[in-house]
Amino acid sequence: MENLTMVMAGIKDGLVQKSASRKDETAIMKAMLNDPSYEVGIYTKDGQVGTYSPYEDSREMLSRVISTTTKISQQEADELANNYEMSRADANTMVNISKEFVNTYLQTGRKLPLGGRKTINASLILKHVEEKDKVVPSSNSEDEKKTTRVPEHDAVKTICPCPRWLK
């Protein structure tokens, strides 16, 4: 099984540009779901209150699915789940589900807190942007400006104050 910290370091070391990479998303998700040593601290205004392990959480879900669908004992289901290594296809599915959850949940108008971690406490919220005219440089000349109409659309706004536990 791949160590998530090593996978992350490999991606950072090979980073040439900050563009999106479906391959890297899948690699991170696969390593995160298969690395039993990876866990993150959970923080609230009182500081660290616990930890979260994606590996443990995913194994508990797998175990419940196995036990419920096959009617085998929870102990047997736990053993099967713990011996399962998530594939690249499994990781890709989890990335897709995660992204669609964020997009769908934001459509409700509610704020989506991402959870307090050691150095960040971020949330996302959907913001409607009205149609407007925007002045942009012309492609013919840097000195020339042109006006472009930007249609109304939705945007994701990040809310990320300095975490209380760092103050």
SERO-4910 file (N, C-alpha, C, O; in steps of 0.05 Angstrom, whole numbers):
BEGIN
 pado doro    nc1    nc2    nc3   cac1   cac2   cac3    cc1    cc2    cc3    oc1    oc2    oc3
  Met    A     17    -24      0      0      0      0     17     25      0     39     26     13
  Glu    A      8     45    -14     23     70    -17     19     88      8     -3     89     19
  Asn    A     40    101     16     39    120     38     30    147     26     42    157      8
  Leu    A      9    158     38     -2    183     27     18    206     28     20    222      9
  Thr    A     33    208     49     52    229     52     73    228     29     81    249     18
  Met    A     82    204     22    101    200      0     89    207    -27    102    219    -44
  Val    A     63    199    -31     50    206    -56     47    236    -59     52    247    -80
  Met    A     40    250    -37     37    279    -38     64    292    -44     65    311    -59
  Ala    A     85    283    -31    112    294    -35    120    290    -64    133    308    -76
  Gly    A    115    267    -75    122    261   -103    108    280   -122    120    289   -141
  Ile    A     83    286   -117     68    305   -134     80    333   -131     84    347   -150
  Lys    A     85    341   -106     96    368   -101    123    371   -114    129    391   -127
  Asp    A    140    350   -112    167    352   -123    167    353   -154    184    367   -165
  Gly    A    147    340   -166    145    340   -195    128    362   -207    123    363   -231
  Leu    A    119    380   -189    100    401   -198    114    422   -215    133    435   -207
  Val    A    104    425   -240    115    444   -258     95    468   -261    103    491   -263
  Gln    A     69    461   -260     48    481   -261     25    473   -243     23    450   -236
  Lys    A      9    492   -235    -12    487   -215    -38    479   -227    -59    479   -214
  Ser    A    -39    471   -253    -63    463   -266    -74    438   -253    -60    423   -239
  Ala    A   -100    432   -258   -113    409   -247   -101    383   -260    -92    383   -283
  Ser    A   -101    362   -244    -91    336   -255   -109    314   -244   -109    308   -220
  Arg    A   -124    303   -262   -142    281   -255   -126    257   -244   -135    244   -226
  Lys    A   -103    252   -257    -86    230   -248    -77    234   -219    -77    215   -203
  Asp    A    -69    258   -212    -60    264   -185    -83    263   -165    -79    253   -143
  Glu    A   -107    272   -173   -130    270   -156   -135    241   -148   -140    235   -125
  Thr    A   -135    224   -168   -140    196   -164   -118    183   -147   -124    167   -129
  Ala    A    -93    190   -152    -71    179   -137    -73    187   -107    -68    170    -89
  Ile    A    -80    212   -102    -83    221    -74   -106    207    -61   -103    197    -38
  Met    A   -129    205    -74   -152    191    -62   -146    162    -57   -152    151    -36
  Lys    A   -133    148    -76   -126    120    -72   -107    116    -48   -112     99    -32
  Ala    A    -87    133    -46    -68    131    -24    -82    138      2    -77    125     23
  Met    A    -99    158      2   -114    166     27   -132    144     37   -133    139     61
  Leu    A   -145    130     19   -163    108     26   -148     82     34   -160     66     48
  Asn    A   -123     79     26   -108     55     31    -87     58     52    -74     38     60
  Asp    A    -82     82     62    -60     86     82    -71     87    110    -82    107    119
  Pro    A    -67     65    125    -78     64    153    -63     83    172    -73     89    193
  Ser    A    -40     92    164    -24    110    182    -32    139    179    -25    156    196
  Tyr    A    -47    146    158    -53    174    153    -78    182    169    -99    170    167
  Glu    A    -75    203    184    -97    215    198    -91    245    202    -68    254    202
  Val    A   -113    260    204   -110    289    207   -123    297    234   -141    284    243
  Gly    A   -113    319    245   -125    330    270   -150    345    263   -152    358    243
  Ile    A   -170    342    281   -195    357    278   -194    379    299   -189    374    323
  Tyr    A   -198    404    290   -195    427    308   -222    442    310   -237    444    291
  Thr    A   -227    453    334   -249    471    339   -237    496    353   -212    498    355
  Lys    A   -254    514    362   -244    538    375   -227    531    400   -211    548    409
  Asp    A   -230    507    411   -215    499    434   -189    485    427   -175    475    445
  Gly    A   -181    484    401   -157    471    393   -164    443    382   -186    438    374
  Gln    A   -144    425    382   -148    398    372   -166    382    390   -161    380    414
  Val    A   -187    371    378   -206    355    394   -207    326    386   -222    310    398
  Gly    A   -192    319    366   -192    291    357   -177    288    331   -163    306    322
  Thr    A   -180    264    319   -167    259    293   -187    245    275   -208    235    284
  Tyr    A   -181    246    249   -198    233    229   -180    217    211   -160    226    201
  Ser    A   -188    192    207   -174    174    189   -192    165    166   -211    151    170
  Pro    A   -186    175    141   -202    166    118   -201    136    115   -221    124    106
  Tyr    A   -179    124    121   -176     95    118   -197     81    137   -212     64    128
  Glu    A   -197     89    162   -215     76    182   -244     81    174   -261     63    175
  Asp    A   -251    105    166   -278    112    159   -287     96    134   -310     86    134
  Ser    A   -270     93    114   -277     78     90   -280     48     97   -297     35     86
  Arg    A   -263     38    115   -265      9    122   -291      4    138   -303    -17    135
  Glu    A   -299     23    154   -324     19    169   -348     19    150   -366      3    153
  Met    A   -347     36    130   -369     37    110   -369     10     94   -390     -2     90
  Leu    A   -345      2     85   -344    -23     70   -354    -47     86   -369    -64     76
  Ser    A   -346    -47    111   -355    -69    129   -385    -69    132   -397    -91    132
  Arg    A   -397    -46    136   -427    -45    138   -440    -55    113   -460    -70    114
  Val    A   -429    -47     90   -441    -55     64   -438    -86     61   -458    -99     54
  Ile    A   -415    -96     67   -410   -125     65   -429   -141     83   -442   -159     75
  Ser    A   -430   -132    108   -446   -146    128   -476   -145    121   -490   -165    123
  Thr    A   -485   -122    113   -514   -118    106   -522   -134     82   -543   -147     82
  Thr    A   -505   -133     61   -513   -146     36   -509   -176     36   -524   -191     23
  Thr    A   -489   -186     51   -484   -215     50   -495   -229     75   -495   -254     75
  Lys    A   -503   -214     95   -514   -225    120   -493   -241    135   -500   -259    151
  Ile    A   -467   -235    131   -446   -248    147   -442   -232    173   -452   -209    175
  Ser    A   -428   -243    191   -424   -229    217   -407   -204    212   -392   -201    193
  Gln    A   -411   -185    231   -396   -160    229   -366   -165    231   -350   -151    218
  Gln    A   -358   -184    247   -330   -191    251   -318   -200    224   -296   -192    217
  Glu    A   -332   -218    210   -322   -227    184   -321   -204    164   -303   -202    148
  Ala    A   -342   -187    164   -343   -165    146   -320   -145    152   -308   -134    133
  Asp    A   -314   -141    177   -291   -124    185   -265   -135    173   -249   -120    163
  Glu    A   -261   -161    175   -237   -173    165   -234   -170    135   -213   -164    124
  Leu    A   -257   -175    121   -256   -172     91   -251   -143     84   -235   -138     66
  Ala    A   -264   -124     97   -260    -96     91   -231    -87     96   -219    -73     80
  Asn    A   -220    -96    118   -192    -89    125   -171   -101    106   -149    -90    104
  Asn    A   -178   -123     93   -160   -136     74   -163   -125     46   -148   -133     28
  Tyr    A   -183   -108     41   -188    -98     14   -170    -74      9   -168    -56     26
  Glu    A   -158    -74    -14   -143    -50    -23   -158    -36    -44   -165    -47    -65
  Met    A   -164    -10    -40   -179      5    -59   -163      8    -85   -139     13    -84
  Ser    A   -177      5   -107   -164      6   -133   -165     35   -144   -177     53   -132
  Arg    A   -151     39   -166   -152     65   -179   -180     72   -187   -189     95   -185
  Ala    A   -196     52   -196   -223     57   -204   -240     65   -180   -257     83   -182
  Asp    A   -236     51   -157   -250     59   -133   -244     87   -125   -262    103   -118
  Ala    A   -218     94   -126   -210    122   -119   -222    142   -138   -231    163   -129
  Asn    A   -223    136   -163   -234    154   -183   -264    158   -177   -274    180   -180
  Thr    A   -278    137   -170   -306    139   -163   -310    157   -139   -329    173   -138
  Met    A   -293    154   -119   -295    170    -95   -289    200   -101   -302    217    -89
  Val    A   -270    205   -118   -265    233   -127   -290    244   -140   -298    267   -134
  Asn    A   -302    229   -158   -326    238   -172   -349    244   -153   -362    264   -155
  Ile    A   -354    225   -134   -375    229   -115   -370    253    -97   -388    269    -92
  Ser    A   -345    256    -89   -337    279    -72   -343    306    -86   -354    324    -74
  Lys    A   -334    308   -110   -338    332   -126   -368    338   -130   -377    360   -126
  Glu    A   -383    317   -137   -412    321   -141   -426    328   -115   -445    344   -116
  Phe    A   -417    317    -93   -429    325    -67   -426    355    -62   -445    368    -55
  Val    A   -401    365    -67   -396    393    -62   -413    410    -80   -427    429    -71
  Asn    A   -414    404   -106   -430    419   -125   -460    418   -118   -473    439   -119
  Thr    A   -470    395   -111   -498    392   -105   -505    406    -79   -525    420    -77
  Tyr    A   -489    402    -58   -495    414    -32   -495    444    -34   -512    457    -21
  Leu    A   -476    456    -48   -475    485    -50   -500    496    -63   -507    519    -58
  Gln    A   -514    481    -80   -538    490    -93   -561    494    -73   -581    508    -79
  Thr    A   -558    483    -48   -579    488    -28   -578    515    -16   -597    524     -3
  Gly    A   -556    530    -20   -552    556     -8   -539    556     19   -533    577     30
  Arg    A   -534    532     29   -520    530     55   -490    531     52   -479    525     31
  Lys    A   -477    540     73   -448    541     74   -438    512     79   -450    497     95
  Leu    A   -416    505     66   -404    478     70   -378    481     85   -357    488     73
  Pro    A   -378    476    111   -353    477    126   -336    453    119   -345    430    120
  Leu    A   -310    458    113   -292    436    106   -279    424    130   -265    403    128
  Gly    A   -283    436    153   -272    425    178   -246    438    186   -230    444    169
  Gly    A   -243    443    211   -219    455    221   -196    436    221   -198    413    230
  Arg    A   -174    444    209   -149    428    210   -127    446    222   -132    468    230
  Lys    A   -103    435    224    -82    448    239    -78    478    232    -75    494    250
  Thr    A    -78    485    206    -72    512    199    -94    525    182    -90    547    170
  Ile    A   -117    512    180   -138    523    163   -166    517    174   -170    496    187
  Asn    A   -184    535    170   -212    531    177   -229    543    155   -240    565    157
  Ala    A   -232    528    133   -245    538    109   -274    528    106   -281    506    115
  Ser    A   -290    545     93   -317    538     85   -322    548     57   -308    565     47
  Leu    A   -341    536     44   -349    544     17   -378    552     17   -394    541     32
  Ile    A   -384    571      0   -412    579     -4   -416    588    -33   -397    598    -45
  Leu    A   -440    583    -43   -446    591    -71   -454    620    -71   -470    629    -55
  Lys    A   -444    635    -91   -450    663    -94   -459    667   -122   -446    659   -141
  His    A   -482    681   -126   -492    687   -152   -479    713   -162   -479    733   -147
  Val    A   -469    713   -186   -456    737   -198   -474    747   -220   -480    732   -239
  Glu    A   -482    772   -218   -500    784   -238   -484    789   -264   -460    791   -264
  Glu    A   -499    792   -285   -487    799   -311   -474    826   -309   -485    844   -296
  Lys    A   -451    830   -321   -438    856   -320   -419    859   -344   -412    840   -358
  Asp    A   -411    884   -348   -392    891   -369   -365    893   -355   -362    904   -333
  Lys    A   -344    882   -368   -318    882   -356   -298    892   -377   -299    885   -400
  Val    A   -281    910   -368   -260    922   -386   -235    904   -385   -225    898   -363
  Val    A   -227    895   -408   -203    877   -410   -184    887   -431   -192    901   -449
  Pro    A   -158    880   -428   -139    888   -449   -146    875   -476   -155    852   -477
  Ser    A   -141    889   -497   -146    879   -524   -124    859   -531   -101    862   -522
  Ser    A   -131    840   -547   -110    821   -556    -92    833   -576    -70    822   -582
  Asn    A   -100    856   -588    -83    869   -609    -62    886   -596    -39    888   -607
  Ser    A    -68    899   -574    -49    918   -562    -54    920   -532    -77    919   -522
  Glu    A    -32    922   -517    -34    924   -487    -47    950   -479    -60    952   -458
  Asp    A    -43    971   -495    -54    997   -489    -83    999   -495    -98   1015   -483
  Glu    A    -93    983   -513   -121    984   -521   -138    967   -501   -129    946   -492
  Lys    A   -161    977   -495   -180    963   -477   -205    958   -493   -213    972   -511
  Lys    A   -219    936   -485   -245    931   -497   -264    922   -475   -255    913   -454
  Thr    A   -289    924   -480   -309    917   -460   -322    890   -468   -329    886   -491
  Thr    A   -323    872   -449   -334    846   -453   -358    842   -434   -356    849   -411
  Arg    A   -379    830   -444   -402    824   -427   -398    797   -414   -393    777   -427
  Val    A   -399    797   -387   -397    772   -372   -425    764   -363   -438    779   -348
  Pro    A   -435    741   -373   -462    733   -366   -465    726   -336   -445    720   -323
  Glu    A   -489    726   -327   -494    719   -299   -486    689   -295   -490    673   -313
  His    A   -475    683   -272   -467    656   -266   -464    652   -236   -466    671   -221
  Asp    A   -459    628   -228   -454    622   -200   -424    618   -196   -410    608   -214
  Ala    A   -415    626   -173   -386    623   -166   -385    611   -138   -403    615   -122
  Val    A   -363    598   -132   -358    588   -105   -341    608    -90   -319    615    -99
  Lys    A   -350    616    -67   -335    635    -50   -323    619    -27   -336    603    -15
  Thr    A   -298    625    -22   -284    613      0   -284    631     24   -279    655     22
  Ile    A   -291    620     47   -290    635     72   -269    622     89   -271    598     95
  Cys    A   -248    637     96   -225    625    109   -211    644    128   -190    654    123
  Pro    A   -224    649    151   -211    667    170   -188    653    184   -186    628    183
  Cys    A   -172    668    198   -150    656    213   -163    638    235   -180    648    250
  Pro    A   -155    613    237   -167    595    257   -163    606    286   -141    615    292
  Arg    A   -183    603    302   -182    612    330   -159    599    345   -146    611    362
  Trp    A   -154    574    339   -134    558    354   -105    567    347    -86    559    361
  Leu    A   -102    584    327    -76    595    321    -71    622    333    -48    632    334
  Lys    A    -92    634    343    -90    661    355    -78    661    382    -75    681    395
***
